[in-house]
């Protein structure tokens, strides 16, 4: 009953505000959560007729297609999205990650090279480049990234992770702090910072990172938004979201492995 009422409200809202992409996203995500993949796809496709420049809609559709129909369908939508929205790093990154998820490393490397040609100062792409190269090449790649975009928080956080993985605790702390300062609203950086302090810091440094995160009240970041917007976390305070994001961080964020 509650979902039907919400669907009706969203559909009524879209009749009045068809270009309001957030309503489309909410409707598509609701259908997806209810296991109605075909309906969610229909919602996203209709949405893109009204909002062809909305990157979150393209990403949601591509993700849905990958889960339901496989990589080839997702790849096709991401290719179309890039044609309609050139020089968009988020679309390139989604395509790269899709190939990596399916073990297509060479294709992912090829896409990354093309992406950096089209978006040579994109921090999210350079951060991906740092993480995709073999460990022995990451220091060199991080130097290239810093030359291209030395004030980008994604690059700064990627370099911080290198120091963390090498157990250079003070340097990691300095770079994580810099990333958090450059982008205080991105919760992912604070979660990485907090996890590093949980492993190598003390009660004082952990408390400081936690306190500053609560004060900043971050709202963005891939992992942060995925966690904070989950239905079961809708009323959780910032410190609880932080701890849940830390738990959700993958093994690539764990230098002990």
N, C-alpha and C positions, 0 to 999 in steps of 0.2 A: 504493500500500500504506500509506504513512504517513498519508494523508488518511482512508482507510477506518478505520484504527485510531483516529485522532483523533475521527472521527465517532461511532464506537462508544462511545468513552469519554464523549463529551459526552452522547450519548443515554442511556447508563447512569446518568450523573450526574443528568440531568433526571428520571429515574424516581424518584430519591430526593429530589431538591431542585427540584421543579417551579417554585417561586417564586423561584429564584435567577436573576435576570435576566441576569447576566453569562454564564452558560452558554448561554442562548438567543442572546444577541448573538454569542458566539463561533461557535456553530453556523450562524447565519444568515449571518454574514460569510464563513465558510468556504465555504458553498454558493455565495455570490455570487462569491467569488474564482474558484471553479471553473467559473463560467459557467452555473450552475444557478439561474437567476433564479426560475423557478416554484417550485423547492424552497425557496429562500431566503424567498420570500413566504409559503409555507406555514408555515415555521418561525416567522417573525415573527407571523403571525396566531395560531398556536397559543400563542406566548409571551404575547401580549396577553390571552388568556383567563385566564392565570394571573397576569399582572402588568399590569393595565390602567392603573396609575399610573406606569409606567416610561417616562419621556420619551425616553430614547435608543432604545427599541424603536419608538416611534411615528415618530421621526425617521428611523430606518433604513428602516422600511417605506415611508414617504413618499418618501424619496430613491430607493429601489429602483423604486417605481411610476413616478416621474417618468422614470427612465431607460428603463424597459421599456414602459410604457403611456401615457406622456405626462402633461401638466400636469393635465388634468381629474381623472384618477384620484388623483394625488398630492394635489390640492386637496381632494378628497372625504375622504381619510384625515386630512388636517390639520384639516379642519373638525370631523370626528368626534372627533379627539384633543382639540381645544379644548373641546368640549362635555363630554367626560369629565374633563378636567383644566383647569378654568377658571383664569384669572389666571396662566397659565404663559408667561412671556416668550419662552422658547426656541421654543415652538410658533408663536407669532405671528411671530417673526423668520424661522423656516423658511418660513412661508407668504409673507411679504413677499419674501424672497429668491427664492423660486420664481417669483413673478410678474415680478420684475425680470429674471430669467434669460430669460424669454420676451418681454421687451419691453413688458410690461403695467404701465407706470409709474403710470398713474392708479389702477389697482387696487391697486398696492403702496402708494401714498400713502393710499388709503382704508383699507386694512388697518392701516397704521401709526397713523392717527388713532384707529381703534377700539382698537388695542393699547394706546396710551398712555392712553386712557380707562380701560381695565381694569387696566392696570399702570402707574400714573402715576409711580412711582419706580424703574422698571427701567432700570438703566444700559445694558444691551445694546440696548434699544430707543431710548433717547436718543442713544446713539452712532450707531445706524443713521440716526436722524433728522438728525443733523449731516451725515452723509455723503451723504444723499439729496437735500438741498436744493441749489439752485444755489450755486455758489461764493460769490457776493456775499452770500448770506444765511447762510452758515455761522457767521460771527462772532456774529450775533444768536441763531441757534439754539443755539450752544454756551453762550451766557449763560443761556438758558432751561434747558438741561440741567444746568448747574452749580447753578442755583437749586433744582432738583428733587432732585439727588443729587450734591452737591459732593464726596463722598468715594468715589464709585464709580470703580474703576480703569478701566473701559471708557470712561467719559466723559472721564476724565483723559487716557487714551491718544488718544482722538479729538481732543481739544484739542491735544495734543502734535503730532499729525499736521498740524493746521492751521498751527502755527508752523513745522514742518518744510517744508511746502509753500510757505510764504511766506519760507523761508530765514532765519527768525529762530532761528538755531542755538542760542544760549544759552537762550532760552525753551523751545525744543523739548527740549533736553537736560534742563532742570529738570523739565518735565512728564513726560517719559518716565521719568525717575528716580523721580518721585513715583508713577507708575503701577506701576513695578516694585517699589517699596517697599510699596505697598498690597497687591499681589497677587504675592508672590515666586514662587508656584508656577505662574503662568500664563506659559508660554514665549513666547506670541505677542507680548506686550509687549516682552520682551527681544529678540526678533528684529527688531521694528520699531526699537527703540532702537539695536541693533547696526548695522542697515542705515543709519540716519541718521548714525551716527558714521563708517561706511565712506565715506559721501559727503561729509560736512562736518567730520569730526573729524580727529584725528591718531593716531599710533601709540599714544600714552599713553591717550587716551580710549577707543580701540578695545580696547586690552588690558584696561582697567578693566572695561568692560561684559562682555567675554568672561569674565574672571576671576570676576566676581560671578555670572554665569549658571551657570558650572560649580559654584560653591559652593552655589548655591540648588537645583540639580538639579530644575528645573521638570518637572512631570508633566502639566500641564493646558494648555488652550488649543486652539481648533479646529484651527489649522494644526499646532501642535506635536504634538498627539495623532495627527493624520492621518499625520504624517511619522514620528514615533517608533514607531508601531505597525505601520507597513508592514513586511512580511516581510523585505524587503532591508535594513531599518535596525534589525532587532531587537537587534543586539548593538553598535550604534554608541554611542560615548561622547557626553556632553552637547555638547561643542564641535562635534562633527560634525553632530549633529542641528540645532544652532543655525544652522550654515552652510547646511544643506540647506533649512531653513525660510526663511532669508533669500533663497535662490535661488528658492523657490517663491512668494514674495510677488508679488502681481499688480501690474499697472501702476498701479493706483490708489494704491499705496504708494510710487510713484516720482515725487517732485516735479519731476524734470527733464523729465517728459513733458508 
